[in-house]
Amino acid sequence: MKKNGFTLVELLAVIGIIGILITIATASVTSILNKQKETLAYDTEKKLKDAAIAYIQEKKIRLTSCPSNFDPTNPGSNTSCYRNIKVEDIINQGLFEDTANHCKKDAIIIVYKSTQENYVENIAYAEEGICK
């Protein structure tokens, strides 16, 4: 007698293999999406820092050089070498667009003047995670 079709064991094995492949694919896609979100947040924060430096330049704010031990995470009271700029002000000035509301509007970016080996530049510092 000739049998056509698959046995129950064969069908369960195929279903099990398909389930394992779906699990692996889902984990891979989730990992890729999370990495993409991190990259987007990093790029957005970088653009926001560049916009903060442009804000200082557009407003013609002059900064003195900060001392070599200046710490932007704890800037102190020497406000002549740095400025606190709210993200909202940068957006209102038209220097940064956040149509998807990725960044915290009340977050502060610190722009300070750094001198390293006769090279002077404005540097922007923002806490990690101000843009999601």
PyRosetta script that sets phi, psi and omega in degrees:
from pyrosetta import init, pose_from_sequence

init()
pose = pose_from_sequence("MKKNGFTLVELLAVIGIIGILITIATASVTSILNKQKETLAYDTEKKLKDAAIAYIQEKKIRLTSCPSNFDPTNPGSNTSCYRNIKVEDIINQGLFEDTANHCKKDAIIIVYKSTQENYVENIAYAEEGICK")
pose.set_psi(1, 128.7)
pose.set_omega(1, -177.1)
pose.set_phi(2, -93.0)
pose.set_psi(2, 132.0)
pose.set_omega(2, 179.3)
pose.set_phi(3, -104.7)
pose.set_psi(3, 134.1)
pose.set_omega(3, 173.8)
pose.set_phi(4, -107.3)
pose.set_psi(4, 144.8)
pose.set_omega(4, 176.3)
pose.set_phi(5, 102.8)
pose.set_psi(5, -171.0)
pose.set_omega(5, -176.3)
pose.set_phi(6, -111.7)
pose.set_psi(6, 155.4)
pose.set_omega(6, 174.9)
pose.set_phi(7, -82.7)
pose.set_psi(7, 166.1)
pose.set_omega(7, 179.7)
pose.set_phi(8, -61.5)
pose.set_psi(8, -40.2)
pose.set_omega(8, 179.6)
pose.set_phi(9, -63.7)
pose.set_psi(9, -42.1)
pose.set_omega(9, 178.6)
pose.set_phi(10, -63.7)
pose.set_psi(10, -41.8)
pose.set_omega(10, 178.2)
pose.set_phi(11, -64.9)
pose.set_psi(11, -41.9)
pose.set_omega(11, 179.2)
pose.set_phi(12, -65.6)
pose.set_psi(12, -37.0)
pose.set_omega(12, 178.0)
pose.set_phi(13, -64.4)
pose.set_psi(13, -43.9)
pose.set_omega(13, 179.1)
pose.set_phi(14, -64.4)
pose.set_psi(14, -43.3)
pose.set_omega(14, 179.0)
pose.set_phi(15, -62.9)
pose.set_psi(15, -41.0)
pose.set_omega(15, 177.8)
pose.set_phi(16, -62.2)
pose.set_psi(16, -43.8)
pose.set_omega(16, 179.2)
pose.set_phi(17, -64.3)
pose.set_psi(17, -42.9)
pose.set_omega(17, 178.2)
pose.set_phi(18, -62.1)
pose.set_psi(18, -41.1)
pose.set_omega(18, 178.2)
pose.set_phi(19, -61.2)
pose.set_psi(19, -42.7)
pose.set_omega(19, 178.4)
pose.set_phi(20, -64.0)
pose.set_psi(20, -43.3)
pose.set_omega(20, 179.2)
pose.set_phi(21, -63.2)
pose.set_psi(21, -39.9)
pose.set_omega(21, 178.4)
pose.set_phi(22, -65.2)
pose.set_psi(22, -40.3)
pose.set_omega(22, 178.7)
pose.set_phi(23, -62.5)
pose.set_psi(23, -45.0)
pose.set_omega(23, 179.3)
pose.set_phi(24, -64.3)
pose.set_psi(24, -43.2)
pose.set_omega(24, -179.4)
pose.set_phi(25, -64.1)
pose.set_psi(25, -42.2)
pose.set_omega(25, 179.8)
pose.set_phi(26, -62.7)
pose.set_psi(26, -44.1)
pose.set_omega(26, 179.1)
pose.set_phi(27, -62.6)
pose.set_psi(27, -41.2)
pose.set_omega(27, 179.9)
pose.set_phi(28, -65.6)
pose.set_psi(28, -44.3)
pose.set_omega(28, -179.9)
pose.set_phi(29, -64.5)
pose.set_psi(29, -41.7)
pose.set_omega(29, 178.8)
pose.set_phi(30, -61.8)
pose.set_psi(30, -43.1)
pose.set_omega(30, 178.5)
pose.set_phi(31, -62.3)
pose.set_psi(31, -43.5)
pose.set_omega(31, 179.3)
pose.set_phi(32, -63.5)
pose.set_psi(32, -43.1)
pose.set_omega(32, 179.9)
pose.set_phi(33, -65.1)
pose.set_psi(33, -40.8)
pose.set_omega(33, 178.5)
pose.set_phi(34, -64.7)
pose.set_psi(34, -41.0)
pose.set_omega(34, 178.1)
pose.set_phi(35, -63.8)
pose.set_psi(35, -39.4)
pose.set_omega(35, 178.6)
pose.set_phi(36, -64.0)
pose.set_psi(36, -40.1)
pose.set_omega(36, 177.8)
pose.set_phi(37, -62.8)
pose.set_psi(37, -43.2)
pose.set_omega(37, 179.0)
pose.set_phi(38, -62.4)
pose.set_psi(38, -43.1)
pose.set_omega(38, 179.4)
pose.set_phi(39, -63.4)
pose.set_psi(39, -42.7)
pose.set_omega(39, 178.7)
pose.set_phi(40, -62.6)
pose.set_psi(40, -43.9)
pose.set_omega(40, 179.1)
pose.set_phi(41, -62.5)
pose.set_psi(41, -43.6)
pose.set_omega(41, 178.9)
pose.set_phi(42, -61.2)
pose.set_psi(42, -47.3)
pose.set_omega(42, 180.0)
pose.set_phi(43, -62.4)
pose.set_psi(43, -40.5)
pose.set_omega(43, 179.5)
pose.set_phi(44, -64.8)
pose.set_psi(44, -43.8)
pose.set_omega(44, 178.4)
pose.set_phi(45, -63.5)
pose.set_psi(45, -38.0)
pose.set_omega(45, 177.8)
pose.set_phi(46, -63.1)
pose.set_psi(46, -44.8)
pose.set_omega(46, 178.2)
pose.set_phi(47, -64.0)
pose.set_psi(47, -37.3)
pose.set_omega(47, 179.3)
pose.set_phi(48, -66.0)
pose.set_psi(48, -40.7)
pose.set_omega(48, 177.6)
pose.set_phi(49, -64.8)
pose.set_psi(49, -42.0)
pose.set_omega(49, 177.3)
pose.set_phi(50, -62.3)
pose.set_psi(50, -38.6)
pose.set_omega(50, 178.4)
pose.set_phi(51, -66.9)
pose.set_psi(51, -34.6)
pose.set_omega(51, 178.1)
pose.set_phi(52, -65.4)
pose.set_psi(52, -40.4)
pose.set_omega(52, 176.8)
pose.set_phi(53, -65.5)
pose.set_psi(53, -40.8)
pose.set_omega(53, 176.8)
pose.set_phi(54, -63.0)
pose.set_psi(54, -36.1)
pose.set_omega(54, 178.3)
pose.set_phi(55, -60.1)
pose.set_psi(55, -47.2)
pose.set_omega(55, 179.0)
pose.set_phi(56, -59.8)
pose.set_psi(56, -43.7)
pose.set_omega(56, -178.3)
pose.set_phi(57, -69.1)
pose.set_psi(57, -41.1)
pose.set_omega(57, -178.8)
pose.set_phi(58, -66.6)
pose.set_psi(58, -37.4)
pose.set_omega(58, 179.1)
pose.set_phi(59, -80.7)
pose.set_psi(59, -1.6)
pose.set_omega(59, 179.8)
pose.set_phi(60, 56.1)
pose.set_psi(60, 42.5)
pose.set_omega(60, 177.6)
pose.set_phi(61, -85.7)
pose.set_psi(61, 121.0)
pose.set_omega(61, 179.7)
pose.set_phi(62, -92.7)
pose.set_psi(62, 131.7)
pose.set_omega(62, 177.5)
pose.set_phi(63, -115.5)
pose.set_psi(63, 141.7)
pose.set_omega(63, 172.4)
pose.set_phi(64, -84.5)
pose.set_psi(64, 161.4)
pose.set_omega(64, 179.6)
pose.set_phi(65, -68.7)
pose.set_psi(65, 134.2)
pose.set_omega(65, 177.6)
pose.set_phi(66, -77.4)
pose.set_psi(66, 152.7)
pose.set_omega(66, 176.4)
pose.set_phi(67, -63.5)
pose.set_psi(67, 158.7)
pose.set_omega(67, -176.4)
pose.set_phi(68, -62.5)
pose.set_psi(68, -23.8)
pose.set_omega(68, 179.6)
pose.set_phi(69, -93.9)
pose.set_psi(69, 16.0)
pose.set_omega(69, -179.6)
pose.set_phi(70, -62.8)
pose.set_psi(70, 132.9)
pose.set_omega(70, -179.2)
pose.set_phi(71, -119.3)
pose.set_psi(71, 108.4)
pose.set_omega(71, -177.4)
pose.set_phi(72, -65.2)
pose.set_psi(72, -18.6)
pose.set_omega(72, 177.2)
pose.set_phi(73, -76.7)
pose.set_psi(73, -18.5)
pose.set_omega(73, 177.1)
pose.set_phi(74, -145.5)
pose.set_psi(74, 73.9)
pose.set_omega(74, -168.4)
pose.set_phi(75, -69.0)
pose.set_psi(75, -23.2)
pose.set_omega(75, -178.7)
pose.set_phi(76, 80.4)
pose.set_psi(76, -156.5)
pose.set_omega(76, -172.5)
pose.set_phi(77, -106.7)
pose.set_psi(77, 2.4)
pose.set_omega(77, 179.6)
pose.set_phi(78, -78.2)
pose.set_psi(78, 73.3)
pose.set_omega(78, -174.4)
pose.set_phi(79, -73.9)
pose.set_psi(79, -0.9)
pose.set_omega(79, 178.0)
pose.set_phi(80, -77.9)
pose.set_psi(80, -16.9)
pose.set_omega(80, -179.1)
pose.set_phi(81, -103.9)
pose.set_psi(81, -4.2)
pose.set_omega(81, 177.7)
pose.set_phi(82, -149.8)
pose.set_psi(82, 163.3)
pose.set_omega(82, 173.9)
pose.set_phi(83, -135.8)
pose.set_psi(83, 141.8)
pose.set_omega(83, 171.1)
pose.set_phi(84, -90.4)
pose.set_psi(84, 129.2)
pose.set_omega(84, -179.7)
pose.set_phi(85, -126.9)
pose.set_psi(85, 128.7)
pose.set_omega(85, 178.0)
pose.set_phi(86, -79.5)
pose.set_psi(86, 142.9)
pose.set_omega(86, 177.8)
pose.set_phi(87, -56.9)
pose.set_psi(87, -39.9)
pose.set_omega(87, 179.9)
pose.set_phi(88, -58.1)
pose.set_psi(88, -39.2)
pose.set_omega(88, 179.4)
pose.set_phi(89, -66.5)
pose.set_psi(89, -38.1)
pose.set_omega(89, 178.8)
pose.set_phi(90, -65.3)
pose.set_psi(90, -40.6)
pose.set_omega(90, 178.7)
pose.set_phi(91, -66.7)
pose.set_psi(91, -45.5)
pose.set_omega(91, -179.6)
pose.set_phi(92, -62.7)
pose.set_psi(92, -30.1)
pose.set_omega(92, 178.6)
pose.set_phi(93, -75.5)
pose.set_psi(93, -11.6)
pose.set_omega(93, 178.9)
pose.set_phi(94, 83.3)
pose.set_psi(94, 18.5)
pose.set_omega(94, -178.0)
pose.set_phi(95, -95.0)
pose.set_psi(95, -10.9)
pose.set_omega(95, -178.8)
pose.set_phi(96, -149.7)
pose.set_psi(96, 135.0)
pose.set_omega(96, 178.9)
pose.set_phi(97, -110.0)
pose.set_psi(97, 129.8)
pose.set_omega(97, 178.8)
pose.set_phi(98, -131.6)
pose.set_psi(98, 64.3)
pose.set_omega(98, -176.5)
pose.set_phi(99, -66.9)
pose.set_psi(99, -26.4)
pose.set_omega(99, -179.1)
pose.set_phi(100, -92.3)
pose.set_psi(100, 5.2)
pose.set_omega(100, 180.0)
pose.set_phi(101, 53.2)
pose.set_psi(101, 51.1)
pose.set_omega(101, 177.9)
pose.set_phi(102, -81.5)
pose.set_psi(102, -25.5)
pose.set_omega(102, -172.8)
pose.set_phi(103, -109.9)
pose.set_psi(103, 150.2)
pose.set_omega(103, 177.0)
pose.set_phi(104, -75.0)
pose.set_psi(104, 122.0)
pose.set_omega(104, -175.4)
pose.set_phi(105, -69.1)
pose.set_psi(105, -27.7)
pose.set_omega(105, -177.9)
pose.set_phi(106, -92.3)
pose.set_psi(106, 4.5)
pose.set_omega(106, 179.2)
pose.set_phi(107, -69.9)
pose.set_psi(107, 154.2)
pose.set_omega(107, -178.5)
pose.set_phi(108, -111.5)
pose.set_psi(108, 137.1)
pose.set_omega(108, 172.5)
pose.set_phi(109, -114.3)
pose.set_psi(109, 133.1)
pose.set_omega(109, 179.2)
pose.set_phi(110, -101.1)
pose.set_psi(110, 122.8)
pose.set_omega(110, 175.0)
pose.set_phi(111, -109.3)
pose.set_psi(111, 126.9)
pose.set_omega(111, -178.8)
pose.set_phi(112, -137.0)
pose.set_psi(112, 159.6)
pose.set_omega(112, -179.9)
pose.set_phi(113, -98.1)
pose.set_psi(113, 125.0)
pose.set_omega(113, -178.4)
pose.set_phi(114, -116.6)
pose.set_psi(114, 139.1)
pose.set_omega(114, 175.3)
pose.set_phi(115, -119.4)
pose.set_psi(115, 119.8)
pose.set_omega(115, 178.1)
pose.set_phi(116, -133.0)
pose.set_psi(116, 116.9)
pose.set_omega(116, 178.4)
pose.set_phi(117, 49.1)
pose.set_psi(117, 57.1)
pose.set_omega(117, 177.4)
pose.set_phi(118, 64.9)
pose.set_psi(118, 16.0)
pose.set_omega(118, 177.6)
pose.set_phi(119, -116.7)
pose.set_psi(119, 122.0)
pose.set_omega(119, -177.5)
pose.set_phi(120, -111.0)
pose.set_psi(120, 132.9)
pose.set_omega(120, 177.3)
pose.set_phi(121, -151.8)
pose.set_psi(121, 155.5)
pose.set_omega(121, 172.8)
pose.set_phi(122, -86.8)
pose.set_psi(122, 134.2)
pose.set_omega(122, -179.7)
pose.set_phi(123, -123.9)
pose.set_psi(123, 139.5)
pose.set_omega(123, 177.7)
pose.set_phi(124, -107.7)
pose.set_psi(124, 136.9)
pose.set_omega(124, 177.4)
pose.set_phi(125, -124.1)
pose.set_psi(125, 135.0)
pose.set_omega(125, 175.2)
pose.set_phi(126, -139.3)
pose.set_psi(126, 143.5)
pose.set_omega(126, 176.2)
pose.set_phi(127, -60.9)
pose.set_psi(127, 142.7)
pose.set_omega(127, 178.5)
pose.set_phi(128, -64.1)
pose.set_psi(128, 138.8)
pose.set_omega(128, 175.8)
pose.set_phi(129, 94.2)
pose.set_psi(129, 9.5)
pose.set_omega(129, 178.5)
pose.set_phi(130, -73.6)
pose.set_psi(130, -18.5)
pose.set_omega(130, 173.8)
pose.set_phi(131, -120.1)
pose.set_psi(131, 137.2)
pose.set_omega(131, -177.8)
pose.set_phi(132, -108.8)
pose.dump_pdb("model.pdb")
